Amino acid sequence: MSNNELLSPAAAFELGMKPMREKRWAEASEFWRTYRDLYKGYPAPWVQGAISMMRQGDLQGAGELLAEARRKFAGQTSVWLTSAEWAALRHNSQQESAFLADGRRNCPNQWQLLAKSAELELKLGNIDAAEAFNQQAREHASEHIEPWLQYAELAEKREDWPQAEKRWKRVIELKPELARAYRQVAVSCKQQGKMKDARSYRLAAQYGAELLAPARPQQTRKRPGQVGLLHFMQLVSTKALLNMKSESARTRLNYTWVVIEPLLHLIIYYYLFGHLLHRGSENYGLFLLCGLVPWMWFAKAISNCATSIVGGQSLMLNTNIAPAFFPLVNIFQATFKQLPALLCLLGLGLLTDLQAISWNLLWLPLILLSQLLLTLALGMLLAAIIPFMRDLANLVATGLTLLMFLSGVIYDYRSMPGNIGQWLQYNPMAQLISAYREVLLEGKAPDLTSLGYVILASAVVFLANYFIYTSQRSNFVRQGML
């Protein structure tokens, strides 16, 4: 371990903590055993070494290390906390209490020791003593949330639900993003029979407190659910980003799937149509890419927001949130995920055909904006219709599959025989995909008439959406109770 002698204590101890985080306790014990010779003036090798031994079940070895640590580093809070943990593992509450008392004498006003003492007293059934220790902990830890959490939990142990509600609300004031606090307020309200408040706080834990601001119909002329547009869109984008983070945390590859999924589709279609059926044209890979990636953005957004209002009806029953919030969140979420992947994949595709790079690429933002407008218009319309026609939700996947084949994703719709190609040109997605290919594949400007048609069609649907969402809000909520 001669290399460790060259390390600073902080760097060496970080090296020892790594196997502990990975629960490789035997390896960690070896690190700390070596460090006890190299860093004799620091408590960490003794304390962390004892913890590693405790995790392996070697309580005797851990006890010997901690006894030495108490003699050498009596002024260190971690020594006494770990000693108390060691005594708890031996089920010796009297010794645990003695260690904590010694710790409070040697390290006065340390909130961790006071909070641990409160925890022990609560375990022993001495709630009054626990409250006293907790009060001291809160006095000496104004910047830490842990004593306040314990303060609220003590009220729950007493089954003093009004006091528990009050204390958990204080926790919310200190840390508004803590979802657990909202859930516990809901529990306290339920125990008091305040069922409406309980539902509101349960929903706050899921959707965020900002969505639950009570409406003031007597003081303002705003309709229920009406908030500033900028604030509303901030809520939409925040919720979309939180959903993305939650979704990515459930998979190992996280956001990488946003790129992998269209690549897999590309490989399948390229092999099937380009090789097996010999239907592929020249540069068929980039041709497919220009159709598949925009289509997946559109399809993901539409399919996700289709039943969004139905899923959010419990929230509308208890809050003033506008119905448009739910489809907008899903569309923004799909856009935040798919748009970077679209630009990345199209950029990679262009590298395979450098001749396609031209100044006409500057038209790409207009095409992207046109697609976003179309996606918003159709997604919100579908989300508004499904609460009144629930069976339609079962046809969304089939309808999107049909629309994909009618949009020329894997072929050029203009090559269809007879009048079919002329009819397909009225499909806005076919026009958008054609515009992508004109700019990226052919290196020429898009047909502005076609883009104007897409924007005009989106505007017409937006007008319909405005009428539906402003006149049917109460009906959206009523449909959720059927």
Beta strands, then each sheet from edge to edge (+ up, - down):
end
